[in-house]
Amino acid sequence: MHDKNAQQGTEAARYPSLKGRVTIITGGASGIGEAFVRAFAQNGAQVAFFDIQDGPAEALARDIAAQGHPAPAYTHCDLTDIAAFQAAIRAVGERFGPTTVLVNNAANDFRQPFSEVTPESFDRSIDINLRPHFFGAQAVAPQMRAAGGGSIINISSGAWVGGIADLQAYSASKAGIIGLTNSLARQLGPDRIRVNALAPGAVMTERQLRLWHTPESTAQMLSQQCIPELVREPDVANAALFLAADESRMITKQFLYVNAGMR
């Protein structure tokens, strides 16, 4: 197995067009979001990331700065508060200049028995996993338009494709991201704003390993993949780097799996 940071070593691809590019990442303090923050900073981008986990977020920013990369700017932000979220996006533009990359990553894959789902818990999942993708795009579009273009990367999931029990609200929100991506790409394309979606497979984050997986379930998951190797956070981050960089300038309205060919 590769180490979770293996794809961010010296052999990893670098994208010069990302240097100095103002990049907003939601849910950047841990898991896949942390890998996004590290990868974009390592490519010289000016990263601003939002989360509610202050301790891990501040430690991450210090660690990246200590490595000699541009120091990420962390903002405590509850994305279910849309007014505060959009204000935070505007504040990034005022501080650093127009944002040209937005990675809509923040999510919560809370599981709840089917019979116990309430309207409130269902709406809570949509509030976290889907609404910020739209309202983040809405807030950042004027900055990207002023800059002459940009890239919005929406993080979906393979969970809605395969179907997972007790995960209906999350699956509905992640499926909705695909329709939202297609509509946003059509809406914003004339302004040279590209909108794409990434669908990670069973990425073995620390949280996933702690809450959901056993050695037996992990082995079963690997048996369903074409490549019998764990998908790690940097694997997803590497795909996001490409979609943010100029090398993908004519790619929009696309949905890309990062799942080792899971069936």
Kinemage of the C-alpha trace (Angstrom):
@kinemage 1
@onewidth
@group {chain A} dominant
@subgroup {mainchain}
@vectorlist {calphas} color= white
{ca met a 1} P 0.000 0.000 0.000
{ca his a 2} L 1.112 3.556 -0.667
{ca asp a 3} L 1.485 5.977 2.225
{ca lys a 4} L -1.355 8.504 2.264
{ca asn a 5} L 1.063 11.307 1.387
{ca ala a 6} L 2.894 9.371 -1.317
{ca gln a 7} L 1.230 11.210 -4.193
{ca gln a 8} L 2.322 14.553 -2.806
{ca gly a 9} L 6.026 13.782 -2.833
{ca thr a 10} L 8.679 15.236 -5.081
{ca glu a 11} L 7.549 13.020 -7.965
{ca ala a 12} L 4.068 14.546 -8.097
{ca ala a 13} L 3.074 16.778 -11.022
{ca arg a 14} L 3.270 20.531 -10.551
{ca tyr a 15} L 1.064 23.126 -12.228
{ca pro a 16} L 2.790 26.498 -12.681
{ca ser a 17} L -0.513 28.163 -13.602
{ca leu a 18} L -1.707 27.669 -10.019
{ca lys a 19} L 1.068 29.831 -8.549
{ca gly a 20} L -0.499 32.792 -6.778
{ca arg a 21} L -4.004 31.697 -7.722
{ca val a 22} L -6.502 32.552 -4.979
{ca thr a 23} L -8.192 29.285 -4.032
{ca ile a 24} L -11.046 28.707 -1.587
{ca ile a 25} L -11.518 25.245 -0.097
{ca thr a 26} L -14.446 24.385 2.157
{ca gly a 27} L -14.029 21.783 4.877
{ca gly a 28} L -10.253 22.017 4.632
{ca ala a 29} L -9.136 21.104 8.148
{ca ser a 30} L -9.082 17.332 7.844
{ca gly a 31} L -9.546 14.346 5.544
{ca ile a 32} L -9.744 14.984 1.816
{ca gly a 33} L -10.078 18.707 2.491
{ca glu a 34} L -6.707 18.771 4.222
{ca ala a 35} L -5.175 17.079 1.180
{ca phe a 36} L -6.683 19.799 -1.043
{ca val a 37} L -5.211 22.548 1.143
{ca arg a 38} L -1.763 20.935 1.135
{ca ala a 39} L -1.741 20.188 -2.592
{ca phe a 40} L -2.788 23.671 -3.700
{ca ala a 41} L -0.354 25.344 -1.283
{ca gln a 42} L 2.457 23.114 -2.540
{ca asn a 43} L 1.652 24.369 -6.034
{ca gly a 44} L 2.061 27.962 -4.890
{ca ala a 45} L -1.616 28.894 -4.695
{ca gln a 46} L -2.865 31.366 -2.110
{ca val a 47} L -5.274 29.117 -0.244
{ca ala a 48} L -8.113 30.283 1.962
{ca phe a 49} L -10.009 27.499 3.678
{ca phe a 50} L -13.130 27.322 5.801
{ca asp a 51} L -14.007 24.867 8.558
{ca ile a 52} L -15.347 24.694 12.114
{ca gln a 53} L -12.440 22.630 13.508
{ca asp a 54} L -10.244 25.453 14.767
{ca gly a 55} L -7.436 23.431 16.351
{ca pro a 56} L -6.696 21.130 13.390
{ca ala a 57} L -7.161 23.993 10.920
{ca glu a 58} L -4.701 26.289 12.657
{ca ala a 59} L -2.169 23.480 13.046
{ca leu a 60} L -2.474 22.692 9.346
{ca ala a 61} L -1.871 26.309 8.348
{ca arg a 62} L 1.218 26.500 10.577
{ca asp a 63} L 2.609 23.242 9.212
{ca ile a 64} L 2.243 24.320 5.595
{ca ala a 65} L 3.851 27.703 6.264
{ca ala a 66} L 6.733 25.983 8.099
{ca gln a 67} L 7.396 23.953 4.956
{ca gly a 68} L 7.981 27.157 3.024
{ca his a 69} L 4.722 27.212 1.072
{ca pro a 70} L 2.318 30.179 0.961
{ca ala a 71} L 0.568 30.295 4.331
{ca pro a 72} L -3.100 29.313 3.996
{ca ala a 73} L -5.642 31.657 5.541
{ca tyr a 74} L -8.126 29.880 7.794
{ca thr a 75} L -11.615 31.194 8.552
{ca his a 76} L -14.005 29.616 11.050
{ca cys a 77} L -17.238 29.315 9.082
{ca asp a 78} L -20.396 27.258 9.507
{ca leu a 79} L -21.500 26.670 5.919
{ca thr a 80} L -25.109 26.163 6.930
{ca asp a 81} L -25.138 29.911 7.673
{ca ile a 82} L -25.298 30.986 4.051
{ca ala a 83} L -25.012 34.707 4.786
{ca ala a 84} L -21.811 34.158 6.799
{ca phe a 85} L -20.456 31.766 4.169
{ca gln a 86} L -20.965 34.213 1.321
{ca ala a 87} L -19.523 37.034 3.415
{ca ala a 88} L -16.408 34.929 4.047
{ca ile a 89} L -16.001 34.387 0.305
{ca arg a 90} L -16.265 38.119 -0.327
{ca ala a 91} L -13.716 38.765 2.431
{ca val a 92} L -11.202 36.469 0.738
{ca gly a 93} L -11.520 38.482 -2.470
{ca glu a 94} L -11.063 41.742 -0.610
{ca arg a 95} L -7.959 40.442 1.154
{ca phe a 96} L -6.153 38.566 -1.622
{ca gly a 97} L -7.780 39.645 -4.865
{ca pro a 98} L -10.286 37.759 -7.010
{ca thr a 99} L -10.781 34.095 -6.206
{ca thr a 100} L -10.341 31.943 -9.300
{ca val a 101} L -10.633 28.450 -7.785
{ca leu a 102} L -13.393 27.173 -5.517
{ca val a 103} L -13.352 23.610 -4.190
{ca asn a 104} L -16.762 22.826 -2.692
{ca asn a 105} L -15.623 19.988 -0.455
{ca ala a 106} L -17.274 20.234 2.969
{ca ala a 107} L -19.629 17.342 3.750
{ca asn a 108} L -20.884 15.038 6.478
{ca asp a 109} L -21.760 11.417 5.658
{ca phe a 110} L -23.844 10.962 8.803
{ca arg a 111} L -25.584 7.591 8.824
{ca gln a 112} L -29.057 7.197 10.290
{ca pro a 113} L -31.389 4.177 10.318
{ca phe a 114} L -34.017 4.521 7.587
{ca ser a 115} L -36.903 4.373 10.044
{ca glu a 116} L -35.400 7.127 12.207
{ca val a 117} L -34.862 9.800 9.556
{ca thr a 118} L -36.866 12.939 10.301
{ca pro a 119} L -37.587 15.958 8.119
{ca glu a 120} L -35.140 17.894 10.290
{ca ser a 121} L -32.288 15.380 9.960
{ca phe a 122} L -32.903 15.027 6.224
{ca asp a 123} L -32.843 18.797 5.744
{ca arg a 124} L -29.695 19.032 7.864
{ca ser a 125} L -27.876 16.740 5.431
{ca ile a 126} L -28.979 18.831 2.453
{ca asp a 127} L -27.961 22.013 4.299
{ca ile a 128} L -24.421 20.683 4.773
{ca asn a 129} L -23.865 18.612 1.651
{ca leu a 130} L -25.657 20.436 -1.179
{ca arg a 131} L -26.769 24.015 -0.470
{ca pro a 132} L -23.237 25.397 0.086
{ca his a 133} L -22.176 24.142 -3.356
{ca phe a 134} L -24.751 26.400 -5.000
{ca phe a 135} L -24.385 29.407 -2.741
{ca gly a 136} L -20.600 29.182 -2.814
{ca ala a 137} L -20.689 29.304 -6.608
{ca gln a 138} L -23.149 32.179 -6.512
{ca ala a 139} L -20.873 34.212 -4.231
{ca val a 140} L -17.613 33.497 -6.020
{ca ala a 141} L -18.874 33.999 -9.585
{ca pro a 142} L -18.481 37.828 -9.568
{ca gln a 143} L -14.841 37.475 -8.508
{ca met a 144} L -14.132 34.911 -11.208
{ca arg a 145} L -15.944 37.016 -13.788
{ca ala a 146} L -13.784 40.009 -12.864
{ca ala a 147} L -10.653 37.873 -13.189
{ca gly a 148} L -11.637 36.637 -16.645
{ca gly a 149} L -12.561 33.112 -15.601
{ca gly a 150} L -12.114 30.430 -12.996
{ca ser a 151} L -12.711 26.845 -11.955
{ca ile a 152} L -15.337 25.489 -9.570
{ca ile a 153} L -14.801 21.911 -8.421
{ca asn a 154} L -17.742 20.261 -6.686
{ca ile a 155} L -17.037 17.179 -4.608
{ca ser a 156} L -19.718 14.542 -5.037
{ca ser a 157} L -19.359 10.887 -3.999
{ca gly a 158} L -19.590 7.397 -5.404
{ca ala a 159} L -21.973 6.517 -2.578
{ca trp a 160} L -25.103 7.551 -4.465
{ca val a 161} L -24.167 5.414 -7.472
{ca gly a 162} L -23.650 2.114 -5.692
{ca gly a 163} L -26.297 2.672 -3.041
{ca ile a 164} L -25.559 2.398 0.673
{ca ala a 165} L -28.171 1.562 3.295
{ca asp a 166} L -28.977 4.179 5.939
{ca leu a 167} L -27.386 6.893 3.807
{ca gln a 168} L -30.361 8.232 1.862
{ca ala a 169} L -30.136 11.968 2.594
{ca tyr a 170} L -26.397 12.066 1.964
{ca ser a 171} L -26.801 10.067 -1.250
{ca ala a 172} L -29.565 12.376 -2.462
{ca ser a 173} L -27.426 15.447 -1.821
{ca lys a 174} L -24.389 13.966 -3.549
{ca ala a 175} L -26.461 12.951 -6.573
{ca gly a 176} L -27.918 16.457 -6.649
{ca ile a 177} L -24.416 17.884 -6.964
{ca ile a 178} L -24.140 16.333 -10.431
{ca gly a 179} L -27.264 18.071 -11.715
{ca leu a 180} L -26.133 21.294 -10.060
{ca thr a 181} L -22.704 21.010 -11.700
{ca asn a 182} L -24.202 20.563 -15.157
{ca ser a 183} L -26.503 23.566 -14.733
{ca leu a 184} L -23.774 25.794 -13.290
{ca ala a 185} L -21.420 24.880 -16.133
{ca arg a 186} L -24.021 26.023 -18.644
{ca gln a 187} L -24.812 29.162 -16.622
{ca leu a 188} L -21.222 30.291 -16.097
{ca gly a 189} L -19.490 29.003 -19.214
{ca pro a 190} L -19.902 32.276 -21.148
{ca asp a 191} L -17.808 33.912 -18.417
{ca arg a 192} L -15.101 31.255 -18.893
{ca ile a 193} L -15.898 29.774 -15.498
{ca arg a 194} L -15.560 26.011 -15.635
{ca val a 195} L -17.571 23.754 -13.330
{ca asn a 196} L -16.756 20.078 -12.819
{ca ala a 197} L -17.456 17.397 -10.227
{ca leu a 198} L -15.219 14.795 -8.624
{ca ala a 199} L -16.634 11.634 -7.089
{ca pro a 200} L -14.218 9.999 -4.648
{ca gly a 201} L -14.671 6.314 -4.006
{ca ala a 202} L -14.052 4.681 -0.649
{ca val a 203} L -11.259 6.995 0.472
{ca met a 204} L -9.707 5.680 3.660
{ca thr a 205} L -9.564 8.828 5.732
{ca glu a 206} L -8.843 8.645 9.449
{ca arg a 207} L -12.545 9.234 10.135
{ca gln a 208} L -13.663 6.459 7.793
{ca leu a 209} L -11.268 3.995 9.351
{ca arg a 210} L -12.306 4.983 12.854
{ca leu a 211} L -16.071 4.932 12.361
{ca trp a 212} L -16.990 2.564 9.581
{ca his a 213} L -14.298 0.139 8.487
{ca thr a 214} L -12.755 -3.059 9.802
{ca pro a 215} L -9.960 -5.086 8.197
{ca glu a 216} L -12.670 -7.378 6.811
{ca ser a 217} L -14.745 -4.569 5.290
{ca thr a 218} L -11.645 -2.963 3.814
{ca ala a 219} L -10.639 -6.240 2.166
{ca gln a 220} L -14.152 -6.606 0.758
{ca met a 221} L -14.008 -3.079 -0.628
{ca leu a 222} L -10.651 -3.676 -2.296
{ca ser a 223} L -12.041 -6.800 -3.957
{ca gln a 224} L -14.619 -4.595 -5.717
{ca gln a 225} L -11.991 -2.289 -7.236
{ca cys a 226} L -10.131 -2.809 -10.504
{ca ile a 227} L -6.949 -1.613 -8.779
{ca pro a 228} L -6.585 -3.500 -5.463
{ca glu a 229} L -5.069 -0.593 -3.579
{ca leu a 230} L -6.513 1.910 -1.119
{ca val a 231} L -7.666 5.226 -2.547
{ca arg a 232} L -6.042 7.956 -0.486
{ca glu a 233} L -6.750 11.642 0.012
{ca pro a 234} L -3.908 12.865 -2.266
{ca asp a 235} L -5.332 10.804 -5.135
{ca val a 236} L -8.421 13.010 -5.063
{ca ala a 237} L -6.375 16.182 -4.561
{ca asn a 238} L -4.288 15.436 -7.639
{ca ala a 239} L -7.430 15.302 -9.775
{ca ala a 240} L -8.583 18.636 -8.341
{ca leu a 241} L -5.242 20.264 -9.170
{ca phe a 242} L -5.649 19.306 -12.818
{ca leu a 243} L -9.220 20.614 -12.976
{ca ala a 244} L -8.111 23.913 -11.424
{ca ala a 245} L -5.075 24.424 -13.659
{ca asp a 246} L -4.905 25.899 -17.150
{ca glu a 247} L -4.126 22.438 -18.548
{ca ser a 248} L -7.849 21.647 -18.251
{ca arg a 249} L -9.043 24.966 -19.682
{ca met a 250} L -11.537 23.356 -22.090
{ca ile a 251} L -12.915 20.816 -19.623
{ca thr a 252} L -16.242 21.696 -18.039
{ca lys a 253} L -19.574 19.990 -17.152
{ca gln a 254} L -17.739 16.734 -16.423
{ca phe a 255} L -18.068 14.122 -13.664
{ca leu a 256} L -14.892 12.222 -12.786
{ca tyr a 257} L -14.641 9.192 -10.513
{ca val a 258} L -11.537 8.720 -8.371
{ca asn a 259} L -12.347 5.234 -7.133
{ca ala a 260} L -9.833 2.704 -8.503
{ca gly a 261} L -12.550 1.383 -10.826
{ca met a 262} L -14.932 0.272 -8.070
{ca arg a 263} L -17.943 -1.561 -9.477
